[in-house]
Every structure is written in structure tokens, then in C-alpha cells.
Amino acid sequence: MSSQLSPAPKLIAANAENRYEVTRADLPLSCPMPGMALWNSHPRVYLPIEDEGGESVCEYCGARYVLRD
């Protein structure tokens, strides 16, 4: 019997960029985002982006998120 494990998904490095483009599929928006490695990041916070004109900045790390349609 062969036991094969599927490869672990590649995680995006948290806090590695200053600007991230997101879509409505990424809402509700959090920083760090679900696909980011959390071991070296700050606590997850949810960011209002729709009420802020399509842009939001994380108060912890300064990452700017831009909503593109």
C-alpha cells in the first residue's frame, strides 16, 4: 500500500509587499490574508475596504490593499 502525501500549498510571505491588489472574492479582507504565512506576522485584523473607496491600509504593517473590480 502506497501512501502519498499531496504537496503543501505555497504560502505568500506575509508583510512582504507594500501594495496588494484584491478582488471581491477576497472579501471579507483581512491582513494577513488567508494564503499568507502567519508565523512571522502580526495578529489577523479585518480591514474595511468597500466603505473606504476601494483602498485600505493595515495599521500594523502598513500594507496597502487596493480593490480592483
MMTF fields as JSON, N, C-alpha, C and O atoms, coordinates in Angstrom:
{
  "mmtfVersion": "1.0.0",
  "mmtfProducer": "UNKNOWN",
  "numBonds": 275,
  "numAtoms": 276,
  "numGroups": 69,
  "numChains": 1,
  "numModels": 1,
  "chainsPerModel": [1],
  "groupsPerChain": [69],
  "chainIdList": ["A"],
  "bondAtomList": [4, 2, 8, 6, 12, 10, 16, 14, 20, 18, 24, 22, 28, 26, 32, 30, 36, 34, 40, 38, 44, 42, 48, 46, 52, 50, 56, 54, 60, 58, 64, 62, 68, 66, 72, 70, 76, 74, 80, 78, 84, 82, 88, 86, 92, 90, 96, 94, 100, 98, 104, 102, 108, 106, 112, 110, 116, 114, 120, 118, 124, 122, 128, 126, 132, 130, 136, 134, 140, 138, 144, 142, 148, 146, 152, 150, 156, 154, 160, 158, 164, 162, 168, 166, 172, 170, 176, 174, 180, 178, 184, 182, 188, 186, 192, 190, 196, 194, 200, 198, 204, 202, 208, 206, 212, 210, 216, 214, 220, 218, 224, 222, 228, 226, 232, 230, 236, 234, 240, 238, 244, 242, 248, 246, 252, 250, 256, 254, 260, 258, 264, 262, 268, 266, 272, 270],
  "bondOrderList": [1, 1, 1, 1, 1, 1, 1, 1, 1, 1, 1, 1, 1, 1, 1, 1, 1, 1, 1, 1, 1, 1, 1, 1, 1, 1, 1, 1, 1, 1, 1, 1, 1, 1, 1, 1, 1, 1, 1, 1, 1, 1, 1, 1, 1, 1, 1, 1, 1, 1, 1, 1, 1, 1, 1, 1, 1, 1, 1, 1, 1, 1, 1, 1, 1, 1, 1, 1],
  "groupList": [{"groupName": "MET", "atomNameList": ["N", "CA", "C", "O"], "elementList": ["N", "C", "C", "O"], "formalChargeList": [0, 0, 0, 0], "bondAtomList": [1, 0, 2, 1, 3, 2], "bondOrderList": [1, 1, 2], "singleLetterCode": "M", "chemCompType": "L-PEPTIDE LINKING"}, {"groupName": "SER", "atomNameList": ["N", "CA", "C", "O"], "elementList": ["N", "C", "C", "O"], "formalChargeList": [0, 0, 0, 0], "bondAtomList": [1, 0, 2, 1, 3, 2], "bondOrderList": [1, 1, 2], "singleLetterCode": "S", "chemCompType": "L-PEPTIDE LINKING"}, {"groupName": "GLN", "atomNameList": ["N", "CA", "C", "O"], "elementList": ["N", "C", "C", "O"], "formalChargeList": [0, 0, 0, 0], "bondAtomList": [1, 0, 2, 1, 3, 2], "bondOrderList": [1, 1, 2], "singleLetterCode": "Q", "chemCompType": "L-PEPTIDE LINKING"}, {"groupName": "LEU", "atomNameList": ["N", "CA", "C", "O"], "elementList": ["N", "C", "C", "O"], "formalChargeList": [0, 0, 0, 0], "bondAtomList": [1, 0, 2, 1, 3, 2], "bondOrderList": [1, 1, 2], "singleLetterCode": "L", "chemCompType": "L-PEPTIDE LINKING"}, {"groupName": "PRO", "atomNameList": ["N", "CA", "C", "O"], "elementList": ["N", "C", "C", "O"], "formalChargeList": [0, 0, 0, 0], "bondAtomList": [1, 0, 2, 1, 3, 2], "bondOrderList": [1, 1, 2], "singleLetterCode": "P", "chemCompType": "L-PEPTIDE LINKING"}, {"groupName": "ALA", "atomNameList": ["N", "CA", "C", "O"], "elementList": ["N", "C", "C", "O"], "formalChargeList": [0, 0, 0, 0], "bondAtomList": [1, 0, 2, 1, 3, 2], "bondOrderList": [1, 1, 2], "singleLetterCode": "A", "chemCompType": "L-PEPTIDE LINKING"}, {"groupName": "LYS", "atomNameList": ["N", "CA", "C", "O"], "elementList": ["N", "C", "C", "O"], "formalChargeList": [0, 0, 0, 0], "bondAtomList": [1, 0, 2, 1, 3, 2], "bondOrderList": [1, 1, 2], "singleLetterCode": "K", "chemCompType": "L-PEPTIDE LINKING"}, {"groupName": "ILE", "atomNameList": ["N", "CA", "C", "O"], "elementList": ["N", "C", "C", "O"], "formalChargeList": [0, 0, 0, 0], "bondAtomList": [1, 0, 2, 1, 3, 2], "bondOrderList": [1, 1, 2], "singleLetterCode": "I", "chemCompType": "L-PEPTIDE LINKING"}, {"groupName": "ASN", "atomNameList": ["N", "CA", "C", "O"], "elementList": ["N", "C", "C", "O"], "formalChargeList": [0, 0, 0, 0], "bondAtomList": [1, 0, 2, 1, 3, 2], "bondOrderList": [1, 1, 2], "singleLetterCode": "N", "chemCompType": "L-PEPTIDE LINKING"}, {"groupName": "GLU", "atomNameList": ["N", "CA", "C", "O"], "elementList": ["N", "C", "C", "O"], "formalChargeList": [0, 0, 0, 0], "bondAtomList": [1, 0, 2, 1, 3, 2], "bondOrderList": [1, 1, 2], "singleLetterCode": "E", "chemCompType": "L-PEPTIDE LINKING"}, {"groupName": "ARG", "atomNameList": ["N", "CA", "C", "O"], "elementList": ["N", "C", "C", "O"], "formalChargeList": [0, 0, 0, 0], "bondAtomList": [1, 0, 2, 1, 3, 2], "bondOrderList": [1, 1, 2], "singleLetterCode": "R", "chemCompType": "L-PEPTIDE LINKING"}, {"groupName": "TYR", "atomNameList": ["N", "CA", "C", "O"], "elementList": ["N", "C", "C", "O"], "formalChargeList": [0, 0, 0, 0], "bondAtomList": [1, 0, 2, 1, 3, 2], "bondOrderList": [1, 1, 2], "singleLetterCode": "Y", "chemCompType": "L-PEPTIDE LINKING"}, {"groupName": "VAL", "atomNameList": ["N", "CA", "C", "O"], "elementList": ["N", "C", "C", "O"], "formalChargeList": [0, 0, 0, 0], "bondAtomList": [1, 0, 2, 1, 3, 2], "bondOrderList": [1, 1, 2], "singleLetterCode": "V", "chemCompType": "L-PEPTIDE LINKING"}, {"groupName": "THR", "atomNameList": ["N", "CA", "C", "O"], "elementList": ["N", "C", "C", "O"], "formalChargeList": [0, 0, 0, 0], "bondAtomList": [1, 0, 2, 1, 3, 2], "bondOrderList": [1, 1, 2], "singleLetterCode": "T", "chemCompType": "L-PEPTIDE LINKING"}, {"groupName": "ASP", "atomNameList": ["N", "CA", "C", "O"], "elementList": ["N", "C", "C", "O"], "formalChargeList": [0, 0, 0, 0], "bondAtomList": [1, 0, 2, 1, 3, 2], "bondOrderList": [1, 1, 2], "singleLetterCode": "D", "chemCompType": "L-PEPTIDE LINKING"}, {"groupName": "CYS", "atomNameList": ["N", "CA", "C", "O"], "elementList": ["N", "C", "C", "O"], "formalChargeList": [0, 0, 0, 0], "bondAtomList": [1, 0, 2, 1, 3, 2], "bondOrderList": [1, 1, 2], "singleLetterCode": "C", "chemCompType": "L-PEPTIDE LINKING"}, {"groupName": "GLY", "atomNameList": ["N", "CA", "C", "O"], "elementList": ["N", "C", "C", "O"], "formalChargeList": [0, 0, 0, 0], "bondAtomList": [1, 0, 2, 1, 3, 2], "bondOrderList": [1, 1, 2], "singleLetterCode": "G", "chemCompType": "PEPTIDE LINKING"}, {"groupName": "TRP", "atomNameList": ["N", "CA", "C", "O"], "elementList": ["N", "C", "C", "O"], "formalChargeList": [0, 0, 0, 0], "bondAtomList": [1, 0, 2, 1, 3, 2], "bondOrderList": [1, 1, 2], "singleLetterCode": "W", "chemCompType": "L-PEPTIDE LINKING"}, {"groupName": "HIS", "atomNameList": ["N", "CA", "C", "O"], "elementList": ["N", "C", "C", "O"], "formalChargeList": [0, 0, 0, 0], "bondAtomList": [1, 0, 2, 1, 3, 2], "bondOrderList": [1, 1, 2], "singleLetterCode": "H", "chemCompType": "L-PEPTIDE LINKING"}],
  "groupTypeList": [0, 1, 1, 2, 3, 1, 4, 5, 4, 6, 3, 7, 5, 5, 8, 5, 9, 8, 10, 11, 9, 12, 13, 10, 5, 14, 3, 4, 3, 1, 15, 4, 0, 4, 16, 0, 5, 3, 17, 8, 1, 18, 4, 10, 12, 11, 3, 4, 7, 9, 14, 9, 16, 16, 9, 1, 12, 15, 9, 11, 15, 16, 5, 10, 11, 12, 3, 10, 14],
  "groupIdList": [1, 2, 3, 4, 5, 6, 7, 8, 9, 10, 11, 12, 13, 14, 15, 16, 17, 18, 19, 20, 21, 22, 23, 24, 25, 26, 27, 28, 29, 30, 31, 32, 33, 34, 35, 36, 37, 38, 39, 40, 41, 42, 43, 44, 45, 46, 47, 48, 49, 50, 51, 52, 53, 54, 55, 56, 57, 58, 59, 60, 61, 62, 63, 64, 65, 66, 67, 68, 69],
  "secStructList": [7, 7, 7, 7, 7, 7, 7, 7, 7, 7, 7, 5, 7, 6, 6, 7, 7, 1, 3, 3, 3, 3, 7, 4, 4, 4, 7, 1, 7, 3, 3, 1, 7, 6, 6, 5, 7, 7, 6, 6, 1, 7, 7, 7, 3, 3, 7, 7, 7, 6, 6, 6, 6, 6, 3, 3, 3, 7, 6, 6, 6, 7, 7, 3, 3, 3, 3, 7, 7],
  "xCoordList": [0.833, 0.0, 0.881, 1.734, 0.675, 1.481, 0.77, -0.408, 1.491, 0.925, 1.641, 2.821, 0.91, 1.494, 0.789, -0.439, 1.583, 1.028, 1.034, 1.977, -0.013, -0.02, 0.902, 1.034, 1.535, 2.456, 1.706, 0.556, 2.367, 1.77, 1.602, 2.459, 0.51, 0.335, 1.393, 1.808, 1.815, 2.789, 2.088, 1.042, 2.65, 2.082, 2.775, 3.973, 2.023, 2.569, 3.229, 2.676, 4.368, 5.038, 4.235, 3.933, 3.897, 3.147, 4.05, 5.248, 3.466, 4.173, 5.374, 6.311, 5.352, 6.475, 6.336, 7.327, 5.139, 4.909, 4.241, 3.667, 4.323, 3.675, 2.282, 1.474, 1.985, 0.701, 0.209, 0.941, -1.037, -1.661, -2.952, -3.746, -3.162, -4.435, -5.32, -4.895, -6.555, -7.506, -8.778, -9.034, -9.569, -10.842, -11.963, -11.707, -13.188, -14.335, -14.34, -14.935, -13.688, -13.591, -12.745, -12.854, -11.905, -11.049, -11.743, -11.164, -12.981, -13.696, -14.352, -14.769, -14.477, -14.002, -12.473, -11.836, -11.912, -10.469, -9.826, -10.275, -8.769, -8.008, -6.532, -6.081, -5.797, -4.337, -3.77, -4.102, -2.94, -2.556, -3.72, -4.639, -3.651, -4.705, -4.57, -3.502, -5.646, -5.618, -4.48, -4.005, -4.026, -2.962, -1.562, -0.595, -1.432, -0.125, 0.392, -0.376, 1.694, 2.323, 2.143, 2.364, 1.746, 1.44, 2.538, 2.476, 3.517, 4.489, 5.29, 5.779, 5.435, 6.237, 5.422, 5.959, 4.137, 3.262, 2.615, 2.885, 1.767, 1.01, -0.33, -0.67, -1.101, -2.421, -3.307, -3.182, -4.193, -5.09, -6.084, -6.723, -6.203, -7.179, -8.007, -7.508, -9.26, -10.138, -10.183, -10.314, -10.07, -9.967, -11.197, -11.608, -11.789, -12.896, -12.325, -11.503, -12.748, -12.216, -13.322, -13.106, -14.505, -15.605, -16.084, -16.448, -16.086, -16.539, -15.458, -15.725, -14.255, -13.124, -12.708, -11.559, -13.599, -13.27, -12.423, -11.782, -12.402, -11.652, -10.207, -9.453, -9.785, -8.426, -8.461, -9.31, -7.519, -7.411, -5.955, -5.223, -5.54, -4.162, -4.182, -4.938, -3.348, -3.234, -2.477, -1.39, -3.056, -2.424, -1.211, -0.355, -1.124, 0.026, 1.262, 2.331, 1.109, 2.283, 2.353, 3.374, 1.284, 1.294, 1.004, 1.091, 0.66, 0.351, -0.898, -1.892, -0.83, -1.961, -2.663, -2.033, -3.985, -4.805, -5.687, -6.327, -5.718, -6.498, -7.476, -7.084, -8.763, -9.811, -9.938, -10.205, -9.743, -9.957, -11.168, -11.377, -11.95, -13.191, -12.984, -13.924],
  "yCoordList": [-1.172, 0.0, 1.24, 1.407, 2.085, 3.286, 4.482, 4.73, 5.197, 6.38, 7.61, 7.833, 8.395, 9.611, 10.823, 10.9, 11.748, 12.994, 14.026, 14.099, 14.82, 15.89, 17.001, 17.22, 17.697, 18.758, 19.87, 20.173, 20.463, 21.568, 22.778, 23.036, 23.517, 24.693, 25.747, 25.926, 26.429, 27.508, 28.7, 29.138, 29.214, 30.37, 31.634, 31.632, 32.699, 34.012, 34.537, 34.384, 35.136, 35.703, 36.892, 37.815, 36.868, 37.976, 39.193, 39.07, 40.35, 41.622, 41.769, 42.508, 41.08, 41.111, 42.217, 42.614, 42.709, 43.75, 44.946, 44.832, 46.083, 47.279, 47.473, 48.199, 46.824, 47.022, 45.687, 44.961, 45.375, 44.137, 44.499, 45.297, 43.921, 44.078, 42.91, 41.756, 43.21, 42.177, 42.314, 43.358, 41.254, 41.268, 41.018, 40.752, 41.104, 40.854, 39.425, 39.155, 38.513, 37.133, 37.036, 36.056, 38.037, 38.053, 38.64, 38.669, 39.108, 39.738, 38.688, 37.666, 38.845, 39.992, 39.997, 38.95, 41.172, 41.356, 41.33, 42.005, 40.542, 40.522, 40.656, 40.316, 41.148, 41.231, 40.547, 40.937, 39.557, 38.92, 38.133, 37.707, 37.957, 37.242, 35.74, 35.28, 34.964, 33.523, 32.748, 31.774, 33.139, 32.402, 32.829, 32.425, 33.64, 34.138, 33.345, 32.885, 33.198, 32.539, 33.428, 34.637, 32.828, 33.618, 33.599, 34.369, 32.76, 32.585, 33.852, 34.013, 34.746, 35.938, 37.208, 38.249, 37.119, 38.246, 38.748, 38.249, 39.732, 40.296, 39.58, 38.777, 39.84, 39.216, 39.582, 40.673, 38.68, 38.934, 40.02, 39.963, 41.013, 42.09, 42.174, 41.91, 42.541, 42.693, 44.162, 45.046, 44.401, 45.766, 46.141, 45.39, 47.293, 47.774, 48.337, 49.253, 47.803, 48.301, 48.854, 49.817, 48.256, 48.739, 50.114, 50.945, 50.358, 51.648, 52.716, 53.887, 52.327, 53.251, 53.644, 54.03, 53.557, 53.952, 52.953, 53.313, 51.701, 50.682, 50.557, 49.825, 51.251, 51.134, 51.066, 51.677, 50.31, 50.215, 49.955, 49.326, 50.444, 50.273, 49.576, 49.955, 48.561, 47.847, 48.714, 49.212, 48.886, 49.708, 49.028, 49.703, 47.713, 47.005, 47.111, 47.512, 46.751, 46.624, 47.665, 47.768, 48.438, 49.474, 48.978, 49.75, 47.704, 47.179, 47.868, 48.026, 48.276, 48.937, 47.914, 47.241, 47.806, 46.898, 47.726, 48.682, 47.352, 48.06, 47.07, 46.017, 47.431, 46.577, 46.868, 48.0, 45.831, 46.01, 45.207, 44.083, 45.789, 45.127, 44.336, 43.721],
  "zCoordList": [0.0, 0.0, 0.0, 0.872, -0.96, -1.115, -0.493, -0.751, 0.31, 0.965, 0.422, 0.694, -0.344, -0.9, -0.323, -0.295, 0.127, 0.639, -0.468, -1.256, -0.526, -1.516, -1.025, 0.18, -1.958, -1.544, -0.817, -1.136, 0.15, 0.903, -0.016, -0.861, 0.142, -0.711, -0.417, 0.728, -1.448, -1.281, -0.643, -1.122, 0.414, 1.094, 0.635, 0.351, 0.565, 0.245, 1.51, 2.599, 1.393, 2.567, 3.078, 2.322, 4.344, 4.945, 5.079, 5.335, 4.905, 5.075, 4.133, 4.438, 3.007, 2.08, 1.04, 0.427, 0.837, -0.157, 0.505, 1.588, -0.155, 0.368, -0.197, 0.382, -1.335, -2.011, -2.54, -3.213, -2.227, -2.698, -3.427, -2.927, -4.593, -5.296, -4.911, -4.963, -4.522, -4.117, -4.936, -5.537, -4.955, -5.669, -4.662, -3.487, -5.127, -4.248, -3.719, -2.676, -4.42, -3.949, -2.68, -1.943, -2.414, -1.224, 0.0, 1.085, -0.166, 0.945, 1.819, 1.274, 3.105, 3.872, 3.907, 4.025, 3.806, 3.703, 5.076, 6.003, 5.191, 6.433, 6.119, 5.025, 7.076, 6.967, 8.196, 9.315, 8.029, 6.78, 6.177, 6.876, 4.863, 4.143, 4.397, 4.801, 4.164, 4.461, 3.808, 4.392, 2.627, 1.951, 2.342, 1.697, 3.387, 3.807, 4.998, 5.844, 5.043, 6.189, 7.418, 7.355, 8.523, 9.715, 10.77, 11.728, 10.623, 11.69, 11.99, 13.109, 11.024, 11.267, 11.079, 10.701, 11.34, 11.071, 12.353, 13.446, 12.195, 13.305, 13.435, 12.565, 14.486, 14.609, 13.42, 12.863, 13.034, 11.91, 12.287, 13.338, 11.407, 11.573, 10.295, 9.202, 10.443, 9.284, 8.895, 9.742, 7.589, 7.075, 6.264, 5.379, 6.558, 5.728, 4.439, 4.469, 3.324, 2.052, 1.171, 0.436, 1.236, 0.392, 0.843, 0.012, 2.139, 2.663, 2.587, 2.854, 2.231, 2.217, 0.8, 0.588, -0.155, -1.518, -2.269, -3.256, -1.826, -2.543, -2.13, -2.772, -1.071, -0.557, 0.956, 1.604, 1.509, 2.957, 3.312, 2.548, 4.474, 4.934, 6.291, 7.185, 6.431, 7.695, 8.699, 8.406, 9.872, 10.904, 11.528, 12.099, 11.43, 11.997, 11.111, 11.57, 9.84, 8.982, 7.868, 7.188, 7.671, 6.646, 5.241, 4.286, 5.094, 3.759, 3.222, 3.932, 1.957, 1.305, 0.424, -0.392, 0.601, -0.188, -1.103, -0.666, -2.378, -3.381, -3.998, -4.501, -3.95, -4.51, -5.996, -6.398, -6.812, -8.24, -8.661, -8.205, -9.525, -9.966, -11.224, -11.728]
}
